[in-house]
């Protein structure tokens, strides 16, 4: 009985398991469909070049997402801080002074005026912006038109610059 397996002829008995593989006359290389199914080195390089170009375009497209995420985080943090300042005012009947700062949301102020009722509103790690700088608090407010200014100094870490993000 003769069986064909992957482009070469097998000769022998399938019952006894004694098959002998015969190669074609091209020196042992597969022939027919098997040779057509293989990729050449040039084709592999071409495919890798296309994949590299697509990955490069993808990296270029997502490059600004980290900066946008930082801005979104600052805005969310400022809303949280504003909410906690309202809670502080509700319990203490006044906002923290500029000297007490945002630390008054974390630890009971030791400077006057001391609040009659106080409870911790947040943890200390919530007082820093994505760039590792503390959020700024001014009471009374000068820029926002509210009772206080609350802002991040932005990526440059300098107050009163164009990249400041605040409640104004």
C-alpha positions in Angstrom: 0.0 0.0 0.0 1.3 3.4 -0.9 0.4 6.6 1.1 1.0 10.2 0.2 2.0 12.4 3.2 2.9 16.1 2.8 4.2 16.0 -0.8 6.4 12.9 -0.5 5.5 9.3 -1.1 5.5 6.8 1.7 6.1 3.2 0.7 5.4 0.2 2.9 2.7 -1.4 5.0 0.6 0.9 7.2 -0.5 -2.2 9.2 3.0 -3.0 10.4 4.1 0.6 10.7 7.1 0.1 8.5 6.8 3.1 6.1 9.8 4.4 4.2 9.8 8.0 3.2 10.9 8.7 -0.3 12.0 12.2 -1.3 11.6 13.6 -4.8 14.5 14.0 -7.2 15.4 17.5 -6.1 17.8 16.5 -3.3 15.4 16.0 -0.5 13.5 19.3 -0.8 9.8 19.1 -0.6 8.0 19.6 -3.9 4.6 20.7 -5.1 2.2 22.4 -2.8 4.6 22.4 0.2 7.2 24.4 -1.6 4.6 27.0 -2.6 3.4 27.3 1.0 6.8 28.4 2.3 7.7 32.1 2.7 10.9 33.5 1.3 13.2 35.7 3.4 12.3 38.7 1.3 8.6 38.2 2.0 9.2 37.9 5.7 11.2 41.2 5.7 8.4 42.9 3.8 5.8 41.8 6.3 8.0 42.8 9.2 8.5 46.3 7.6 4.7 46.7 7.3 4.1 45.7 10.9 6.8 48.0 12.1 5.3 50.9 10.2 1.8 50.2 11.7 3.3 50.0 15.2 5.1 53.3 14.7 1.9 55.0 13.5 0.1 53.7 16.5 2.7 55.0 19.0 2.6 58.4 17.3 -1.2 58.5 17.5 -1.3 57.7 21.3 1.6 59.9 22.3 -0.5 62.8 23.7 -2.9 60.6 25.7 -0.7 60.7 28.9 -0.8 64.6 28.9 -4.6 64.5 28.5 -4.9 62.0 31.3 -3.0 64.4 33.6 -5.3 67.3 32.8 -8.4 65.2 33.4 -6.9 64.0 36.7 -6.2 67.6 37.8 -9.8 68.7 37.0 -11.2 65.7 38.9 -8.9 66.4 41.9 -9.9 70.1 42.0 -13.6 69.1 42.1 -12.8 66.7 44.9 -10.9 69.4 46.8 -13.7 71.9 46.3 -16.3 69.4 47.6 -14.1 68.7 50.7 -13.7 72.5 51.3 -17.5 72.8 51.2 -17.7 70.0 53.7 -15.1 71.7 55.9 -17.0 74.9 55.8 -20.2 73.1 56.7 -18.7 71.5 59.8 -16.4 74.3 60.9 -18.5 77.3 59.9 -15.6 78.8 57.9 -13.0 77.9 55.2 -9.4 77.2 56.2 -7.2 80.3 56.1 -4.4 80.5 53.6 -1.9 79.8 56.4 -3.8 76.6 57.3 -4.0 75.6 53.7 -5.4 72.4 52.3 -3.6 70.5 55.0 -6.6 71.5 57.2 -8.5 68.8 55.2 -6.0 66.1 56.4 -5.0 67.2 59.9 -6.8 69.4 62.5 -5.4 72.9 62.2 -3.2 74.1 65.0 -3.3 77.8 63.8 -6.1 80.1 64.6 -9.0 80.1 64.0 -9.3 76.6 65.2 -12.5 74.8 64.0 -15.0 73.8 66.7 -16.0 70.7 64.7 -13.4 68.9 62.7 -13.1 65.6 60.9 -10.6 64.4 58.4 -11.9 64.9 54.9 -9.2 63.3 52.8 -5.7 61.7 52.9 -2.4 63.6 52.3 -1.7 61.9 49.0 -4.8 63.7 47.5 -3.1 67.0 48.0 -0.5 66.6 45.2 -1.1 67.0 41.4 0.1 64.5 38.8 3.5 66.2 38.6 4.1 65.7 42.3 3.6 69.3 43.3 1.1 70.4 46.0 -2.2 71.9 44.9 -2.2 75.7 45.7 -4.9 77.3 47.9 -5.5 81.1 48.3 -8.0 82.5 50.7 -9.4 85.0 49.8 -9.5 84.2 46.1 -7.8 86.6 43.7 -8.4 85.1 40.3 -11.5 82.8 40.5 -14.1 85.3 41.7 -14.9 82.8 44.5 -14.0 82.9 48.2 -10.8 81.0 47.4 -8.5 80.1 44.5 -7.6 76.4 44.1 -5.1 75.4 41.4 -2.3 73.3 40.1 0.8 75.0 38.9 0.9 72.6 35.9 3.7 70.7 34.4 6.2 73.5 34.7 5.7 73.8 38.5 5.5 77.6 38.4 2.6 79.7 39.7 1.0 82.4 37.5 2.0 80.8 34.2 -0.1 79.8 31.2 -0.3 76.1 32.1 -1.9 76.7 35.6 -5.2 74.8 36.0 -7.6 76.1 38.6 -11.2 76.8 39.7 -11.4 79.9 37.4 
